[in-house]
Amino acid sequence: MALKELAVGDFEEAMSVRNFVTRRFPQLSIQLYATETVIQRKYVVWGLVLAIHNMVVHQTFQHSFALLYWKGEDIGAISFGPTPITSTVLDTQAHVGVTVPPKLVGPPSSEAAHRLQPKGDDTAAIPVAANRVTVDFAYIGSNIGLETIFMTIISALSEAATRSAASRLDGPWSSQFEGWPCHFVTKPVSPTRRTPPVYEWRWLIQVLGQATEYMVGRSDYRNLQMDIKVDGVRVGMASLIDDDDGIRV
């Protein structure tokens, strides 16, 4: 997942444009464009979250192109399509109408699509979950549903992106995408570990990635509990839980 990789970096970092490709679906890619040489990571994260949310809400799972605006200025764009991105995709974009910053609008004019051609050739596959992190999963309770699970994980990844990757979680933390009836909740073991390995934000991001792969691989989207280990040492626990079942971890 592009968000999983983006979430590990410095949220304020200026990053070069690039093409995100997953090993699971190598025929598809997410292409980042920029009006300048670089674009801040936080705008890319916010843009991805809003664009994906728009796809889920409107059930428009097709090749699309979203222009990114911040304070009225266009700063870049994100294209979802085949690998490699083709001119056909740029000419047949789905309309995106989101009003919260950064605002996504479309479809782009042919002039805008030409102006936003990638300014580099930084293509890399998204890495698999770190071998240091292992998660024991257990399904509990009722079915939540793919879309609700997906939006909850996206919310958690985007929020985790604002934290320093190597900093420690010192207490319970939860995330919910507004309007979707599910929470991701997590906390470190008690008593909290003070010596390595400890529960860090980068490990939480890996957990979210592994949870996505686990549920999609089984096509099973029930409430899920997670027991988290780093280097074989238990450091935390987490749950994806339907609001009707109560928030617990």
Secondary structure, DSSP 4 states (H G I P E B T S, - for coil): -HHHHHHHS-TT-EEE--EEE-SS-TTEEEEEEESSSEEEHHHHHHHHHHHHHHHHHHT--S-EEEEEEETTEEEEEEEEEESS--HHHHHSPPP--B-SSSEEE-PPPHHHHHHT--S---EEEPPPPPTTEEEEEEEEEEE--HHHHHHHHHHHHHHHTTS-TTSBP-S-EEE--TTSSEEEEEEE-SSPP-SSS--BHHHHHHHHHHHHHHHHHHT--EEEEEEEEETTEEEEEEEEEEGGG----
